[in-house]
Amino acid sequence: MTELTAGMGARLGALTGALGFAALAAILGLWAAFRSGREIHDTILNYLQQYAAASADPRMQPIIELLKTPEGFSFFMILTLIMTLIAFLVFSTVGGAIGTFLPRRKPRL
């Protein structure tokens, strides 16, 4: 039986993260297919406006104004998907590497 190395675990974790992101993207794609684009836009914009109202940060208002435009909203959605993909890959890769490293540690006496 081949012993798993941290590199192998990292690659397996990255593959798992990519598959997890693909599943999430498919679910979101199906959700978007059965909703109108206006409904999705309004839901997200309302949520962000509530967040901005609770936050006293004056920099939120220009962001809300940008998200009201179709271009700004598209940019926001694409950026969110890219950041989610990166997070899935990074956390899964690190988790895979740690997961192969920990079982090999010798117990302390």
TIROMI-56847 format. One record per residue: x, y, z negated of N, C-alpha, C, O, CB in turn; residue in one letter. Coordinates in steps of 0.1 Angstrom, whole numbers, padded with zeros to 4 digits, always signed. Last residue first. Glycine has a CB too. Layout:
<atoms>
XYZXYZXYZXYZXYZA;...
</atoms>
This chain:
<atoms>
+0043+0101-0247+0041+0092-0258+0042+0100-0271+0040+0094-0282+0052+0082-0259L;+0026+0110-0217+0035+0114-0228+0032+0104-0240+0021+0100-0242+0033+0128-0233R;+0025+0093-0186+0018+0097-0198+0029+0100-0209+0039+0093-0210+0008+0087-0203P;+0037+0106-0156+0039+0096-0166+0032+0102-0179+0033+0113-0183+0054+0094-0169K;+0018+0113-0127+0025+0118-0139+0026+0107-0149+0017+0099-0151+0018+0131-0144R;+0002+0105-0106+0016+0100-0107+0024+0104-0119+0035+0099-0122+0024+0103-0095R;-0022+0120-0106-0022+0106-0111-0008+0099-0112-0006+0089-0119-0030+0097-0101P;-0013+0146-0096-0016+0143-0110-0016+0129-0114-0011+0125-0125-0029+0149-0113L;-0009+0146-0068+0002+0147-0077-0001+0143-0091+0007+0136-0098+0007+0162-0077F;-0033+0144-0055-0023+0133-0053-0012+0134-0063-0005+0124-0065-0018+0133-0039T;-0045+0168-0065-0052+0155-0067-0042+0143-0064-0044+0132-0070-0064+0154-0058G;-0029+0187-0055-0029+0185-0069-0035+0171-0072-0030+0164-0081-0038+0196-0076I;-0036+0185-0027-0022+0184-0032-0021+0180-0047-0014+0172-0051-0014+0196-0029A;-0063+0190-0028-0058+0177-0023-0044+0175-0028-0040+0163-0031-0059+0177-0008G;-0064+0216-0038-0070+0205-0046-0065+0192-0041-0063+0183-0049-0085+0206-0044G;-0051+0230-0017-0045+0230-0030-0051+0218-0039-0043+0211-0046-0047+0243-0037V;-0071+0224+0003-0057+0220+0005-0050+0219-0009-0043+0210-0012-0050+0230+0014T;-0094+0236-0008-0094+0222-0005-0079+0217-0004-0076+0206-0008-0102+0219+0007S;-0086+0263-0009-0089+0256-0021-0089+0241-0019-0085+0234-0028-0103+0260-0026F;-0081+0268+0019-0070+0270+0008-0074+0262-0004-0065+0255-0009-0069+0285+0004V;-0105+0262+0032-0092+0255+0036-0082+0257+0024-0075+0247+0021-0086+0261+0048L;-0124+0279+0020-0126+0264+0020-0112+0257+0022-0109+0247+0016-0136+0260+0031F;-0112+0304+0025-0114+0299+0011-0116+0284+0011-0109+0277+0002-0126+0306+0005A;-0114+0304+0053-0101+0305+0047-0102+0300+0032-0093+0292+0028-0095+0320+0047I;-0142+0304+0056-0134+0293+0062-0120+0293+0055-0115+0282+0051-0132+0295+0077L;-0149+0328+0044-0154+0315+0038-0145+0304+0043-0142+0295+0036-0168+0313+0042T;-0137+0346+0061-0132+0345+0047-0137+0332+0041-0129+0327+0033-0137+0358+0039M;-0152+0341+0084-0138+0339+0084-0132+0337+0070-0124+0329+0067-0131+0350+0092I;-0178+0349+0075-0175+0335+0079-0160+0332+0079-0156+0321+0075-0181+0332+0093L;-0173+0376+0070-0177+0367+0059-0175+0353+0063-0170+0345+0054-0192+0369+0056T;-0168+0385+0096-0158+0386+0086-0161+0377+0074-0152+0371+0068-0156+0400+0081L;-0193+0380+0107-0181+0373+0113-0170+0374+0102-0163+0363+0100-0176+0380+0126I;-0209+0398+0092-0212+0384+0092-0200+0376+0097-0197+0365+0092-0224+0381+0101M;-0197+0423+0098-0198+0418+0084-0200+0403+0084-0194+0396+0076-0209+0425+0077F;-0201+0425+0126-0187+0425+0120-0187+0419+0106-0179+0411+0103-0181+0439+0120F;-0229+0426+0125-0222+0415+0132-0208+0414+0127-0203+0403+0124-0222+0417+0147S;-0233+0450+0112-0238+0438+0106-0231+0426+0112-0228+0417+0105-0253+0437+0108F;-0221+0468+0130-0215+0467+0117-0220+0454+0110-0212+0448+0103-0220+0479+0108G;-0238+0464+0152-0224+0462+0153-0217+0459+0140-0209+0450+0138-0216+0473+0161E;-0263+0473+0143-0261+0459+0147-0246+0455+0148-0243+0444+0145-0268+0457+0161P;-0263+0492+0112-0261+0491+0127-0259+0477+0131-0253+0469+0123-0249+0500+0132T;-0263+0489+0086-0276+0492+0092-0275+0491+0107-0285+0489+0114-0281+0505+0088K;-0237+0488+0078-0244+0475+0079-0258+0477+0085-0264+0467+0089-0245+0469+0066L;-0230+0515+0075-0224+0507+0086-0232+0495+0088-0234+0490+0100-0209+0504+0083L;-0245+0521+0052-0248+0528+0064-0243+0520+0076-0249+0519+0087-0243+0542+0064E;-0230+0506+0034-0245+0503+0036-0249+0509+0049-0256+0503+0057-0253+0508+0024I;-0206+0519+0035-0207+0505+0039-0221+0501+0042-0224+0494+0052-0201+0496+0028I;-0213+0544+0024-0209+0543+0038-0209+0529+0043-0212+0527+0055-0195+0549+0040P;-0220+0535-0003-0230+0541+0006-0225+0541+0021-0233+0537+0029-0232+0555+0002Q;-0197+0526-0017-0207+0516-0012-0216+0522-0002-0221+0515+0008-0215+0510-0023M;-0183+0546-0028-0178+0541-0016-0187+0530-0010-0186+0527+0002-0164+0534-0018R;-0192+0552-0053-0197+0560-0042-0192+0555-0029-0197+0559-0018-0192+0575-0044P;-0203+0529-0077-0192+0532-0067-0197+0540-0055-0206+0535-0048-0186+0519-0063D;-0220+0520-0096-0219+0535-0095-0208+0539-0085-0203+0550-0085-0216+0541-0109A;-0243+0495-0088-0229+0499-0089-0228+0514-0088-0235+0520-0080-0220+0492-0079S;-0270+0493-0083-0265+0489-0097-0251+0494-0099-0247+0496-0110-0267+0474-0099A;-0270+0501-0056-0277+0509-0066-0273+0506-0080-0272+0515-0089-0292+0507-0065A;-0255+0480-0045-0250+0493-0045-0257+0502-0055-0250+0511-0061-0251+0499-0031A;-0274+0459-0049-0260+0458-0055-0254+0472-0056-0248+0476-0066-0251+0448-0048Y;-0294+0468-0033-0297+0466-0047-0284+0465-0055-0282+0471-0066-0305+0453-0050Q;-0281+0467-0009-0286+0480-0013-0289+0479-0028-0286+0488-0036-0299+0484-0006Q;-0277+0439-0006-0266+0448-0007-0270+0462-0012-0262+0468-0020-0258+0450+0006L;-0304+0431-0003-0295+0426-0014-0284+0435-0017-0281+0439-0028-0290+0411-0011Y;-0311+0444+0020-0318+0447+0008-0310+0442-0004-0309+0450-0014-0332+0440+0007N;-0294+0431+0039-0293+0446+0036-0300+0450+0023-0294+0458+0016-0299+0454+0048L;-0303+0405+0038-0290+0408+0034-0288+0423+0030-0282+0426+0020-0279+0404+0044I;-0330+0410+0048-0327+0403+0035-0314+0406+0030-0312+0410+0018-0329+0388+0037T;-0325+0422+0073-0332+0430+0062-0330+0423+0049-0328+0431+0039-0347+0430+0065D;-0312+0401+0087-0306+0414+0085-0312+0422+0073-0305+0427+0065-0307+0423+0098H;-0332+0382+0087-0319+0379+0080-0312+0392+0077-0307+0394+0066-0311+0370+0089I;-0352+0395+0101-0355+0391+0088-0342+0388+0080-0341+0392+0068-0364+0378+0088E;-0339+0399+0126-0343+0411+0118-0346+0407+0104-0342+0414+0094-0356+0417+0124R;-0337+0373+0136-0325+0381+0132-0328+0393+0124-0320+0397+0115-0318+0385+0145G;-0360+0350+0121-0357+0361+0131-0344+0368+0126-0342+0369+0114-0369+0370+0132S;-0352+0315+0116-0355+0329+0111-0353+0339+0122-0345+0337+0131-0347+0332+0098R;-0342+0293+0127-0356+0293+0124-0361+0306+0117-0372+0307+0113-0359+0281+0114F;-0315+0298+0131-0323+0295+0143-0338+0295+0140-0346+0298+0149-0320+0281+0147A;-0306+0301+0105-0307+0313+0114-0315+0310+0126-0322+0319+0131-0293+0318+0118A;-0306+0275+0097-0314+0285+0090-0316+0297+0099-0327+0302+0099-0307+0289+0077W;-0287+0264+0115-0301+0260+0116-0310+0269+0108-0321+0272+0113-0302+0246+0109L;-0265+0279+0106-0269+0280+0120-0283+0276+0121-0291+0282+0128-0260+0272+0129G;-0262+0269+0080-0265+0283+0082-0270+0286+0096-0279+0294+0098-0253+0292+0079L;-0256+0242+0087-0268+0245+0079-0272+0260+0081-0283+0263+0082-0265+0242+0064I;-0232+0247+0100-0243+0240+0107-0256+0243+0100-0266+0246+0106-0241+0225+0108A;-0216+0258+0081-0219+0266+0092-0231+0260+0100-0239+0267+0105-0206+0266+0102A;-0214+0236+0063-0221+0248+0059-0225+0257+0071-0235+0262+0071-0211+0256+0049L;-0200+0218+0080-0214+0215+0075-0221+0227+0070-0233+0229+0073-0213+0204+0063A;-0176+0232+0083-0184+0229+0095-0199+0226+0091-0208+0229+0097-0178+0217+0103A;-0167+0232+0057-0171+0245+0063-0180+0243+0075-0189+0250+0077-0158+0253+0067F;-0162+0205+0054-0172+0212+0045-0176+0225+0051-0188+0228+0050-0166+0214+0031G;-0142+0202+0073-0155+0195+0075-0166+0201+0066-0177+0202+0070-0153+0180+0071L;-0122+0218+0061-0127+0221+0075-0141+0214+0077-0150+0220+0083-0117+0217+0085A;-0118+0204+0037-0123+0218+0037-0129+0222+0050-0139+0229+0051-0112+0227+0033G;-0109+0180+0047-0121+0180+0040-0127+0194+0039-0139+0195+0041-0119+0174+0025T;-0085+0189+0058-0095+0183+0067-0108+0183+0060-0118+0186+0066-0091+0168+0070L;-0072+0197+0034-0075+0207+0045-0086+0202+0055-0095+0209+0059-0062+0211+0053A;-0070+0173+0021-0078+0183+0015-0082+0194+0026-0093+0199+0026-0071+0190+0004G;-0052+0160+0038-0065+0154+0036-0075+0165+0030-0086+0165+0034-0064+0142+0027L;-0030+0177+0034-0036+0176+0048-0050+0170+0047-0059+0175+0054-0027+0167+0057R;-0025+0173+0007-0029+0186+0012-0035+0186+0026-0045+0193+0028-0016+0195+0012A;-0019+0146+0007-0031+0151+0000-0035+0164+0004-0047+0167+0006-0029+0151-0015G;+0005+0147+0021-0007+0140+0027-0020+0144+0020-0030+0145+0027-0004+0125+0025M;+0020+0163+0003+0017+0168+0017+0005+0160+0023-0003+0167+0030+0029+0166+0025G;+0021+0146-0019+0014+0158-0020+0011+0164-0007+0000+0170-0005+0022+0168-0029A;+0015+0112-0008+0024+0123-0012+0015+0135-0013+0004+0136-0009+0036+0125-0002T;+0004+0080-0017+0001+0093-0011+0011+0103-0017+0014+0103-0028-0014+0097-0015L;+0020+0050-0008+0017+0059-0018+0014+0073-0012+0022+0077-0003+0029+0060-0028E;+0006+0022+0008+0013+0034+0010+0009+0044-0002-0002+0046-0004+0011+0041+0023T;+0008-0012+0000+0000+0000+0000+0009+0012+0000+0019+0013-0008-0010+0000-0012M;
</atoms>
